[in-house]
Amino acid sequence: MRKRRMAATDGAMLCTDDGVEPLTVNAVIRLTMLEHHTRVWCAHGWQDIKPIAAELLKRLPLQSNPAKDGVWGTFNIRGHFYSFRARMGGITVDFLDVRNVTRDDGLNVSRETFGGMDDLETTWNIARECEALNLSGTTIASMAMTDYIDGDYAGFKRHFPPLDKADYHRMRPAYYGAIVYSKPGEYRNCRSWDVNSLYPSIMRDAPMPVGAPVWYDGEYHHDNDYPLHIDVIAFDAQLKPGGTATLTNILPVWGYEGERLDSTLGVVTMPVTDVDWETLTENYDVHVWEHIGGWKFRKSHGLYYTYVDKWFHVKQTSAGERRQMAKLLLNSLVGKFGASRLPSHAASEALHWTVVWIFTVDKPGSANSLAWLPTAAYVNAYGRRILSRAHEREHRPSTLRRHRWHDIGGIGCAHWYRTGWQETGSVEKRPQLRQAAYSRQSQILWHRGGRRDGDAVERRASRRTHPLR
């Protein structure tokens, strides 16, 4: 198998092990004449290589099969760029968006962790770190999944057999995102707590589904062999006083986005994990109209021990870019398990000097085909239960006045108390803020800092907190 070497570009210059040169079509073709493949990370995504891609399409055939010579691209149905590949004589040059690894809005944010004087150098540093960690994939999530499988695809399929297409689409609404809550306003003496590696700690320690699901009709009855279950239930629900709104707008009847609902707005029919049903009944007054059926699963402990322990050790013993990569790998695996199954199609059309590309990222045998929805549904369900119960404690009369925000991984209060963190799932104390302003989306609009606790500092003032989908 040929080796693959890393490179970086900012749209103007190309950085390889041999130095820096202008990014041109001829430079790309020269890379295909080497004895190894080249993976080029783009600082600004598709805009860095769009002119090069249009020129290569004039010289090379468009291929729907990346194993043949020509050009091939992957975008999703929303136009998000994943990769562009040119192949000649069996040698490939892949162009990938580095932001699919860092998940930062821009390299000005990544530079604080990965260093570099400009976008090209920062991208080069990220590429070198991926190479040093022997990571393979077009996104941080696909890197996480590839590292988790570690070549044992047969074992993966045995533990996580592909779901029937109809079952997948019917089960899909059981997987939804985080709880986000805040009280907009300006406050003094604010403190936040972050659950240390919440999703990885759940995957490692909580009972998780495994194996082929078994359908049952009507209400679930306890089965020692299949103790976990996702039930399809017709019900209505109204938030209890002091309850945490955990229901999300995942059904067509709820036509607006980004809200957690106080009511189902009538009777709804949806799949719910047994963990989410417990959380739902703790926070809502629920009336069940019909138990339609569901899927039951065997449970397993230990399927994620090796992966979580490996990268948590790296996170705890490293600093800078390596610690950040470990953190990203820990948090990204669950998202890959929950990746959508999209229809695959490919086409291109030349319009004057512009090329319009229509590709999806889902190809037969791709990492997306390895997604297994029940894992993602249960991890998010456990996360909602943990946070809703913490939220309930903060809403007791003695603490209600200080609770200001929460999201899937933490809570913010106007007063603070001592806590500690050493392991996954434990609580990490964040820096105290003398003053802060919170928006309705749990975003800190501005703050005036206080103490900073070393690597525990989180720059919440620079970004919104989004649910993990």
Number of C-alpha atoms within 10 A of each C-alpha: 4 9 8 17 16 21 27 32 29 23 22 12 14 22 21 17 10 7 8 14 13 13 19 17 16 12 12 19 17 11 19 20 14 11 12 17 20 23 21 27 30 27 24 20 22 20 14 20 22 15 16 16 21 16 16 19 17 10 11 15 15 20 18 16 11 16 12 17 19 22 24 25 25 22 19 15 16 9 12 16 21 22 22 21 21 28 23 16 10 16 21 27 25 23 27 28 25 28 21 19 23 20 14 13 11 14 23 14 14 21 19 12 19 21 20 18 8 12 22 24 19 24 30 28 19 27 22 16 17 19 14 10 11 10 18 16 16 21 22 26 25 25 21 25 25 19 17 18 15 11 10 10 12 11 11 16 15 12 16 21 17 16 16 11 10 8 13 16 13 14 23 18 16 23 21 22 23 23 25 24 22 19 15 17 13 17 18 16 16 26 24 23 21 22 21 20 22 23 25 27 24 21 25 20 16 16 18 23 24 22 18 18 22 12 16 15 12 14 14 21 11 11 12 9 10 17 16 25 29 26 26 24 22 16 17 18 22 20 21 16 9 13 20 27 23 25 24 20 17 19 12 7 11 13 8 10 9 13 17 17 17 18 18 18 12 10 15 15 16 19 23 24 24 18 20 23 18 13 22 24 16 18 24 22 15 18 13 13 13 13 16 17 18 24 22 27 21 19 17 16 14 13 16 17 14 12 22 24 16 12 19 23 13 17 22 13 10 14 14 13 19 20 20 18 24 23 18 20 27 25 20 22 26 27 23 26 23 22 19 18 18 14 11 13 13 17 13 13 10 12 8 6 8 13 16 11 16 17 24 22 23 21 19 10 8 11 20 21 17 23 24 24 25 27 21 26 29 29 24 28 26 21 21 27 22 17 22 24 16 15 22 16 14 19 17 11 8 9 14 15 13 17 21 24 24 26 22 25 23 21 22 21 23 22 18 16 9 6 10 10 13 10 15 20 19 17 19 21 22 23 20 23 20 16 17 21 19 20 17 13 19 23 21 23 17 15 18 14 14 14 11 13 12 9 10 12 13 14 10 14 15 12 13 13 17 16 14 14 16
